Amino acid sequence: MPIQIPDSILLRVQKPARYIGGEVNAVYKKPSEYDVHYCFCFPDVYDVGMCHLGLQILYAVMNDCDGVYCERSFAPWTDMEQKMRENQIPLYSLETFTPLRDFQFLGFTLQYEMSYTNILNMLDLAGVPIFSKDRTEEDPIVMAGGPNANNPEPLADFIDLYYIGEGEVEFNELFQVFRENRKLGGTRHEFLRKAAELPGIYVPELYQTLYEDHPAAGCDHTPRIASIHPVDDSLPQKVEKLVMKDLDAAEYPSRPVIPNLQIVHDRAAMEIFRGCIHGCRFCNAGMIYRPVRIHSPQAVMKWVDDTLRSTGYDEISLTSLSSNDYPGLYTLIRQIHEKYPHINVSLPSLRVDAFSLPLMEQLAEGRKSGLTFAAEAGSQRLRDVINKGITEKEILDGVSLAFRGGWDRVKLYFMLGLPTETYEDILGISELASRIVQEWVNTPLEKRSRNVTVTVSTSFFVPKPFTPFQFCPQDSYDHYMQKQEFLSSRIVNRKVVYHCHDAYLSTLEGLLSRGDRRTGRLICSAWKKGCKFDSWSDLFRKDSWEQAIAETGTELAYYNYREREKGECFPWDIINAGVTKDFLYAEYEKSKQGKVTPSCADQCSNCGMRSIVSTGICTHRDLLRQSAPEEESV
Amino acid sequence: MKKQLIFEKYARLRFVGHLDMMRLLQRALNRAGIELVWSQGFNPHPRMSFAAPLALGWYSTGEIMEIILAENISDEEVLSRLNAQLPDGIRILFCHTLSDKEPPIMSKVSAAQYLLELPAFLPEEEFQHQWTAFLCQETILATKIGKVKGRRQEKQVNIRPGIYDWSFCPDKALTVRLLCACGGELNLKPDTLAWKFYDFCLPGMPQKAEELHYREKITRTAFYGQEEGTWVNYSQIPEKE
């Protein structure tokens, strides 16, 4: 029976359009005609979840699978949650208003650590047992995937089955195993056992963690992990992530669901290439999405045609981890503008060292508002440590060009708490900002705008699994805040505006991101104390998290503050993400010496990716160099 | 080329607000390949305007939208091409061409007709009695939240003068047809009136009255304006001259 939401509830909550579905391009089918009923669950509010490109891709891919109906569900905002609980309305899907507990699969996407409590809350609202071990034959299989699934252990108690790697690859096979098991009358455990033999599938209940018999050095009571191993030998020792071999071979979804209310990024988005050549040592995405694979300009152009026709959007976004690296980017954007003069094209992740005035002019179409550059660190030494291959000269040349072009606002992003950071490096942030203001002063009066604002934003560095910095200690909350206050006191230039925020969220993010099976208790305890929507500052409950940490005996000294040895068994060692621990450790060592590593386009650094796939830049070093630079800077 | 479109709004799309509705219509026009004239200036936008926004949750059978087309397309074609692109919950009823000199509909509208269906909290006979007594009052004070010099302020206003005409609906229980002020100068929302009516019927029982809030069904059926001393219905198909 579809769930009915009375008007009197919808009219008492903010933005009721979040809860009604009915969007253009949403897929409507008769659930009874499909034998696999899957609900894609986004553990954040609709307006955030609908911006997620992966949702649109998987929604299209799954609804193309034979016999599969994929619907969507999001975390209701707190006002709606209260109404639902008061009126005993279980969490439902937006297409057919089916209660989530009636689905065969619930698939959560793990985009960031601070959405973990929302997953528990959504399961609870759906009436599905929180713990995997408590679920029965009547309950759906609870799956998870996405970038954070690369460390599946913190949620291992709650998730039945993980899908590791890129979503376009193996779902059909998984559903086939499900159907066969059902035909034979098999139980959910039998299904999970069979699924665990498929590539890319990790079933936590079939893997066991053993701990050392003494606390780790410098810790009070938390021992290190001795080993993680499958419960029987026929299961893989390591789960190899799934990688798309040819991006252009898969039909790219060109009928995205159009939200009925304005969302954060209200536009159609297409990935122009996956992966990144630069290998910044703090960047998780740069490591786990290797190797670089591109969508050809022809494929992008076809997508633009199809998508504009199917959506009527007036803005499109061409996404990647580093837009400038795309071969023929300028030509592509010019072609789009010529064909569709009213369409805005936006590009995220522009690198300052590749700032090109004609490109920016094309994108801005006369509106020269702000430019954003990620400098990440304030000194050359520290930028070398993190392998952010840009020099101060490149930054200053880039902004100088922008000022001559009439831009008057520059935003700069930095991280505080990077490994080896000193107060001199932090001072460098302020100095760099001042030098940028000086560039504006030096710009001829007739060329520059009347005033300038340089905005400096800092966030805190959090070490992530599968990065060279997975070994390094994370700054404590107090250290973070001291550094932030220091920087704040040193920014004296009146044209520089400084934005910063509290560090506690970064402490928690670090704790969860390098957490293990024991971290599940903490997440559950925090959720029971009412924590949800933790990344929303107005709903964040610092006290509850602190209490939960104290009550569960979670040691920050263990998870955050200590340096990890190369030989230590990490919770995420169960996953083979392509990049090897040897490579990551070598990079960590190089970072301490301030040595930079060339990009994949310049030289292969043998990260290990080639051992699991040979595609993209691993096989074609010149993949990103299809057009000569002259052609680009018309 | 100026076109006027009359449309209805129903089902769950009623919970899509006015600004989102404009975006939805713009995208539907784009998909239908109906190109609009764009405004000039720093933030160019397609030329599109409405008689008045429809509040969240209300039904309508007579919304009015005006658009300026960049090319010559027949009324029938605009109607069929646009309807083919609209999701369930919004449907164009008819489309006609206006002279470019015609003033915008927004400036002509001064009233709207509504069907107000109240939840069954009174027997019909008592309801009719109470409603008549309610509207016999010369003053019905309602709290209005407005801004005075940028500051949020609550003030009491008499909403009674905003009701121009009313009648009971013979075929529907607890239902009244209302002609209310609609527009910039004077505006009366029928839900405000309904809420005041609950208070009137349930004196001293604010909690019971509050429970009835949002249980009324409101349908806007037409927009009206005064022309030469008589009310003109703008949501009707204009008679061919």
HADDOCK unambig.tbl for C-alpha pairs under 7 A between the chains (distance, minus, plus):
assign (segid A and resid 8 and name CA) (segid B and resid 214 and name CA) 4.96 0.50 0.50
assign (segid A and resid 8 and name CA) (segid B and resid 215 and name CA) 5.69 0.50 0.50
assign (segid A and resid 11 and name CA) (segid B and resid 57 and name CA) 6.84 0.50 0.50
assign (segid A and resid 11 and name CA) (segid B and resid 214 and name CA) 6.66 0.50 0.50
assign (segid A and resid 16 and name CA) (segid B and resid 15 and name CA) 5.94 0.50 0.50
assign (segid A and resid 17 and name CA) (segid B and resid 15 and name CA) 5.42 0.50 0.50
assign (segid A and resid 17 and name CA) (segid B and resid 16 and name CA) 5.42 0.50 0.50
assign (segid A and resid 20 and name CA) (segid B and resid 12 and name CA) 6.26 0.50 0.50
assign (segid A and resid 24 and name CA) (segid B and resid 87 and name CA) 5.98 0.50 0.50
assign (segid A and resid 260 and name CA) (segid B and resid 16 and name CA) 6.48 0.50 0.50
assign (segid A and resid 260 and name CA) (segid B and resid 20 and name CA) 6.55 0.50 0.50
assign (segid A and resid 261 and name CA) (segid B and resid 16 and name CA) 6.78 0.50 0.50
assign (segid A and resid 261 and name CA) (segid B and resid 20 and name CA) 5.34 0.50 0.50
assign (segid A and resid 262 and name CA) (segid B and resid 20 and name CA) 6.38 0.50 0.50
assign (segid A and resid 309 and name CA) (segid B and resid 31 and name CA) 5.53 0.50 0.50
assign (segid A and resid 310 and name CA) (segid B and resid 31 and name CA) 6.43 0.50 0.50
assign (segid A and resid 311 and name CA) (segid B and resid 27 and name CA) 6.60 0.50 0.50
assign (segid A and resid 311 and name CA) (segid B and resid 31 and name CA) 6.45 0.50 0.50
assign (segid A and resid 312 and name CA) (segid B and resid 27 and name CA) 4.23 0.50 0.50
assign (segid A and resid 312 and name CA) (segid B and resid 28 and name CA) 6.30 0.50 0.50
assign (segid A and resid 312 and name CA) (segid B and resid 30 and name CA) 4.71 0.50 0.50
assign (segid A and resid 312 and name CA) (segid B and resid 31 and name CA) 4.82 0.50 0.50
assign (segid A and resid 313 and name CA) (segid B and resid 27 and name CA) 5.90 0.50 0.50
